[in-house]
């Protein structure tokens, strides 16, 4: 079994099958609420520890100790089948929800941190006894190693159909996955390139404090999708002839959402339409980033209460662990 350190919905993967000749089956469980790249990184690490990954999703708290300090993975540890994943720093469901509710742009790239934003996120859902190390907010720092870990590393091969899609892909969700899956089904050997717009560009056509996740975070989220082979970080809003020629694009796809004109009023898909390589794709899903944000805003008080309750439990667990350690010495 492998314990995930990722905040906001980790669980513990468990490796089964001791014999070398047998496939190693790995188990993970957790809340996985509003799945983000921290969750994806946990599953990536877990998958690397075996041959077959099984994921269990439960309804609420992912505490791995009971209130009296008993380890719920004790039996698995005793059997020598427990492993731990490295926690992904700088991402949590708590932080993402805070961004939606506070309506600031401080999380965007190339924008100085807002002190009020930091103050509010530090206190968001904080219980009377302070913060738990598992539930809270920390700063995300992009590194080349993180990108390498998530990237497929695959180059286009002869006979591949190179398909280009572009957008914000904010709060990467099942609607995005459904769209990319449908795009993937359009060719026998698809090679999908996803162009991600810079934060300031997304804010221009989405308004408010969008995107909720900045360009670095959105990059990892999209790279984690099995249907995506490559990501263009900071793609131009207009799909230009240079872009199409550079990547040798044979098909450009867009979902059923509104296409906002470029700054000069022109159609950003004018060039692929002129070439006859533009196609609308219906994902079959009605879930959008806007709907997710509306859900969070509507249930703000419920979320804050849940967060405070969760942190109180975690702090109680920490105190119980300290007592157990003291009793041993």
C-alpha positions as CSV (number, residue, x, y, z in Angstrom):
1,X,0.0,0.0,0.0
2,X,1.2,3.4,-0.9
3,X,0.2,6.6,1.0
4,X,-0.3,9.7,-1.0
5,X,0.8,13.0,0.4
6,X,-1.2,15.2,-2.0
7,X,-3.6,17.5,-0.2
8,X,-7.3,17.6,-1.0
9,X,-8.0,14.0,-1.9
10,X,-5.1,11.6,-1.6
11,X,-5.5,8.1,-0.3
12,X,-3.0,5.3,-0.2
13,X,-2.1,3.1,-3.1
14,X,-1.5,-0.6,-2.2
15,X,0.8,-2.9,-4.0
16,X,-0.3,-6.5,-4.2
17,X,1.3,-9.7,-5.6
18,X,4.6,-10.4,-4.0
19,X,5.9,-12.9,-6.6
20,X,8.1,-11.3,-9.3
21,X,6.4,-13.3,-12.1
22,X,2.9,-12.1,-11.1
23,X,1.5,-8.7,-12.2
24,X,1.7,-6.1,-9.4
25,X,-1.7,-4.7,-8.7
26,X,-1.7,-1.2,-7.1
27,X,-4.6,0.2,-5.1
28,X,-5.3,3.9,-4.4
29,X,-8.3,5.5,-2.7
30,X,-9.3,9.0,-1.9
31,X,-11.9,11.8,-2.4
32,X,-10.4,13.2,-5.6
33,X,-12.7,16.2,-5.3
34,X,-12.2,18.6,-8.2
35,X,-9.4,16.5,-9.6
36,X,-6.2,18.5,-10.2
37,X,-2.6,17.7,-11.2
38,X,-1.7,16.9,-7.6
39,X,-4.1,13.9,-7.9
40,X,-2.7,13.1,-11.3
41,X,0.8,13.1,-10.0
42,X,-0.2,10.7,-7.2
43,X,-1.7,8.3,-9.7
44,X,1.3,8.6,-12.0
45,X,3.6,7.6,-9.1
46,X,1.4,4.8,-8.0
47,X,1.1,3.4,-11.6
48,X,4.9,3.4,-11.8
49,X,5.0,1.1,-8.8
50,X,3.1,-1.8,-10.5
51,X,1.5,-3.1,-13.6
52,X,-2.2,-2.5,-12.9
53,X,-3.7,0.4,-11.1
54,X,-7.1,0.3,-9.3
55,X,-8.5,3.6,-7.9
56,X,-11.2,3.8,-5.3
57,X,-13.2,7.0,-4.9
58,X,-15.0,7.5,-1.5
59,X,-17.5,10.1,-0.4
60,X,-15.7,12.2,2.2
61,X,-12.7,12.6,4.5
62,X,-9.4,10.9,3.5
63,X,-8.0,10.8,7.0
64,X,-5.6,7.8,7.2
65,X,-5.8,7.6,11.0
66,X,-8.8,7.3,13.3
67,X,-9.5,9.9,16.0
68,X,-7.7,7.8,18.6
69,X,-4.6,7.7,16.4
70,X,-5.0,4.2,15.0
71,X,-3.5,3.8,11.6
72,X,-6.2,2.6,9.2
73,X,-3.4,1.1,7.0
74,X,-1.8,-0.8,9.9
75,X,-2.8,-4.2,8.5
76,X,-1.3,-3.5,5.1
77,X,1.9,-2.1,6.6
78,X,2.3,-5.2,8.8
79,X,2.0,-7.3,5.6
80,X,4.8,-5.2,4.0
81,X,2.6,-4.0,1.2
82,X,2.5,-0.3,2.0
83,X,4.3,2.5,0.0
84,X,4.1,6.3,0.1
85,X,3.8,8.8,-2.8
86,X,5.7,12.1,-2.7
87,X,3.2,14.9,-2.1
88,X,2.8,17.5,-4.9
89,X,3.6,20.9,-3.4
90,X,1.6,24.0,-4.3
91,X,-1.8,22.6,-5.2
92,X,-4.9,21.8,-3.1
93,X,-8.6,21.8,-3.6
94,X,-8.8,24.4,-0.8
95,X,-6.6,26.9,-2.7
96,X,-8.5,26.4,-6.0
97,X,-11.8,27.0,-4.2
98,X,-10.4,30.0,-2.4
99,X,-9.5,31.6,-5.8
100,X,-13.0,31.2,-7.0
101,X,-14.6,32.7,-4.0
102,X,-12.1,35.6,-3.5
103,X,-12.4,36.8,-7.1
104,X,-8.9,38.1,-7.3
105,X,-6.3,37.7,-10.1
106,X,-3.3,37.3,-7.8
107,X,-2.9,33.6,-8.8
108,X,-2.3,34.6,-12.5
109,X,1.2,34.4,-13.8
110,X,3.2,37.7,-14.1
111,X,1.0,39.4,-11.5
112,X,2.4,40.4,-8.1
113,X,0.9,38.5,-5.1
114,X,-2.0,40.3,-3.5
115,X,-1.5,40.5,0.3
116,X,-5.2,40.4,0.9
117,X,-5.5,37.3,-1.2
118,X,-2.7,35.6,0.8
119,X,-4.3,36.7,4.0
120,X,-7.7,35.2,3.0
121,X,-6.2,32.0,1.6
122,X,-4.2,31.5,4.8
123,X,-7.4,31.7,6.8
124,X,-9.7,30.0,4.3
125,X,-11.5,27.2,6.2
126,X,-9.0,27.5,9.1
127,X,-10.2,26.0,12.3
128,X,-9.9,27.5,15.8
129,X,-6.7,25.5,16.5
130,X,-4.9,26.5,13.3
131,X,-4.0,24.7,10.0
132,X,-3.4,21.1,9.4
133,X,-0.3,20.3,7.2
134,X,-2.6,18.2,4.9
135,X,-5.3,20.7,4.2
136,X,-4.2,24.2,3.3
137,X,-2.5,26.5,0.8
138,X,1.1,26.5,-0.5
139,X,2.8,28.2,-3.4
140,X,3.2,26.3,-6.6
141,X,6.6,26.6,-8.3
142,X,6.9,25.3,-11.9
143,X,10.1,23.3,-12.7
144,X,11.3,21.6,-15.9
145,X,11.4,18.3,-14.0
146,X,7.6,18.6,-13.2
147,X,6.9,19.1,-16.9
148,X,9.1,16.1,-17.9
149,X,7.3,13.9,-15.4
150,X,4.0,14.7,-16.9
151,X,5.0,14.9,-20.6
152,X,4.5,11.9,-22.9
153,X,7.8,12.5,-24.7
154,X,6.4,11.2,-27.9
155,X,7.2,12.7,-31.3
156,X,4.8,12.6,-34.2
157,X,5.4,9.5,-36.3
158,X,4.8,9.0,-40.1
159,X,1.2,8.3,-40.7
160,X,0.0,10.2,-37.6
161,X,-2.8,12.7,-37.9
162,X,-1.7,15.8,-36.2
163,X,-4.7,17.5,-34.6
164,X,-4.6,20.9,-32.9
165,X,-7.0,22.1,-30.2
166,X,-6.7,25.4,-28.3
167,X,-8.3,27.0,-25.2
168,X,-7.9,27.7,-21.6
169,X,-8.6,24.2,-20.3
170,X,-9.1,25.8,-16.9
171,X,-9.9,23.5,-13.9
172,X,-9.4,20.6,-16.2
173,X,-12.5,18.5,-15.8
174,X,-14.5,15.6,-17.4
175,X,-16.0,17.9,-20.0
176,X,-12.5,18.6,-21.3
177,X,-11.6,14.9,-21.2
178,X,-14.8,14.0,-23.1
179,X,-13.9,16.5,-25.8
180,X,-10.4,15.3,-26.1
181,X,-11.6,11.7,-26.3
182,X,-13.9,12.5,-29.1
183,X,-11.1,14.3,-30.9
184,X,-8.9,11.3,-30.4
185,X,-11.4,9.1,-32.1
186,X,-11.4,11.2,-35.3
187,X,-8.2,9.5,-36.6
188,X,-6.7,6.0,-36.6
189,X,-3.3,7.4,-35.4
190,X,-4.1,10.8,-33.7
191,X,-1.3,13.0,-32.3
192,X,-3.1,15.8,-30.4
193,X,-1.4,19.1,-29.7
194,X,-3.2,21.3,-27.1
195,X,-2.5,25.0,-27.3
196,X,-2.9,26.8,-23.9
197,X,-3.5,30.5,-23.9
198,X,-1.7,32.8,-21.5
199,X,-3.6,33.9,-18.4
200,X,-4.0,37.5,-19.6
201,X,-5.5,36.2,-22.9
202,X,-7.9,33.9,-21.1
203,X,-8.9,36.8,-18.8
204,X,-9.6,39.0,-21.9
205,X,-12.2,36.6,-23.3
206,X,-13.5,35.0,-20.1
207,X,-13.5,38.1,-17.8
208,X,-13.9,38.1,-14.0
209,X,-10.9,36.4,-12.4
210,X,-10.5,33.7,-14.9
211,X,-8.5,31.5,-15.4
212,X,-8.7,30.0,-11.9
213,X,-5.6,28.0,-12.6
214,X,-2.6,29.8,-14.0
215,X,-0.7,28.8,-17.2
216,X,1.8,26.6,-15.3
217,X,-0.9,24.7,-13.5
218,X,-3.0,24.2,-16.5
219,X,0.0,22.9,-18.5
220,X,0.4,20.0,-16.0
221,X,-3.3,19.3,-15.9
222,X,-3.5,18.9,-19.7
223,X,-0.3,17.0,-20.0
224,X,-1.7,14.5,-17.5
225,X,-4.5,13.6,-20.0
226,X,-3.7,10.4,-22.0
227,X,-5.2,11.8,-25.2
228,X,-2.8,14.7,-25.3
229,X,0.7,14.2,-26.9
230,X,2.0,17.7,-26.7
231,X,1.2,21.1,-25.2
232,X,2.0,24.6,-26.6
233,X,2.5,26.8,-23.5
234,X,1.2,30.3,-24.3
235,X,-0.3,29.5,-27.7
236,X,-1.5,32.5,-29.8
237,X,-5.2,33.1,-29.6
238,X,-5.5,33.2,-33.4
239,X,-4.5,29.9,-35.1
240,X,-2.1,31.3,-37.6
241,X,-0.6,29.9,-40.8
242,X,2.8,29.8,-39.1
243,X,1.5,27.7,-36.2
244,X,-0.2,25.3,-38.6
245,X,2.9,24.9,-40.8
246,X,5.3,24.6,-37.9
247,X,3.4,21.7,-36.3
248,X,2.3,20.3,-39.7
249,X,-1.3,20.3,-38.5
250,X,-3.8,18.4,-40.6
251,X,-7.0,19.1,-38.5
252,X,-8.0,21.8,-36.1
253,X,-10.9,21.1,-33.7
254,X,-13.0,23.2,-31.3
255,X,-15.8,22.3,-29.0
256,X,-19.4,23.6,-29.0
257,X,-18.6,26.6,-26.7
258,X,-18.6,30.2,-28.0
259,X,-15.7,31.4,-30.0
260,X,-14.9,35.0,-28.9
261,X,-13.4,37.2,-31.6
262,X,-9.7,38.2,-31.5
263,X,-8.7,41.7,-30.2
264,X,-9.2,43.1,-33.8
265,X,-12.6,41.5,-34.2
266,X,-11.4,38.7,-36.5
267,X,-12.2,35.0,-36.3
268,X,-9.3,33.2,-34.5
269,X,-10.0,30.1,-36.7
270,X,-10.1,32.0,-39.9
271,X,-6.9,30.3,-41.3
272,X,-7.8,26.7,-40.6
273,X,-11.3,27.4,-42.0
274,X,-9.8,28.8,-45.2
275,X,-7.7,25.6,-45.5
276,X,-10.8,23.4,-44.9
277,X,-9.3,21.7,-41.9
278,X,-11.5,23.1,-39.2
279,X,-14.0,20.9,-37.4
280,X,-16.5,21.4,-34.5
281,X,-16.6,18.5,-32.1
282,X,-19.5,17.9,-29.6
283,X,-18.1,16.3,-26.4
284,X,-21.6,15.2,-25.3
285,X,-20.9,16.8,-21.9
286,X,-22.6,19.9,-20.5
287,X,-20.1,20.4,-17.7
288,X,-18.1,23.6,-18.0
289,X,-15.6,25.5,-15.9
290,X,-18.3,28.2,-15.3
291,X,-20.7,25.5,-13.9
292,X,-18.1,24.3,-11.5
293,X,-17.4,27.8,-10.2
294,X,-21.1,28.4,-9.8
295,X,-21.4,25.3,-7.7
296,X,-18.6,26.3,-5.4
297,X,-20.0,29.9,-4.9
298,X,-23.5,28.5,-4.2
299,X,-22.1,26.1,-1.6
300,X,-19.5,28.4,-0.1
301,X,-20.7,28.1,3.5
302,X,-21.0,24.4,3.3
303,X,-17.5,24.1,1.9
304,X,-15.9,26.3,4.6
305,X,-17.7,24.3,7.3
306,X,-16.5,21.0,5.8
307,X,-12.9,22.4,5.5
308,X,-12.9,23.5,9.2
309,X,-14.3,20.1,10.3
310,X,-11.7,18.3,8.2
311,X,-8.8,20.3,9.6
312,X,-10.1,19.8,13.2
313,X,-10.0,16.0,12.6
314,X,-6.5,16.2,11.1
315,X,-5.2,18.3,14.0
316,X,-6.7,15.8,16.5
317,X,-4.9,13.0,14.6
318,X,-1.6,14.9,14.9
319,X,-2.1,15.2,18.6
320,X,-2.9,11.5,18.9
321,X,0.3,10.6,17.0
322,X,2.4,12.8,19.2
323,X,0.9,11.1,22.3
324,X,1.7,7.7,20.8
325,X,5.3,8.7,20.1
326,X,5.7,10.0,23.7
327,X,4.4,6.7,25.1
328,X,7.0,4.8,23.2
329,X,9.9,6.8,24.7
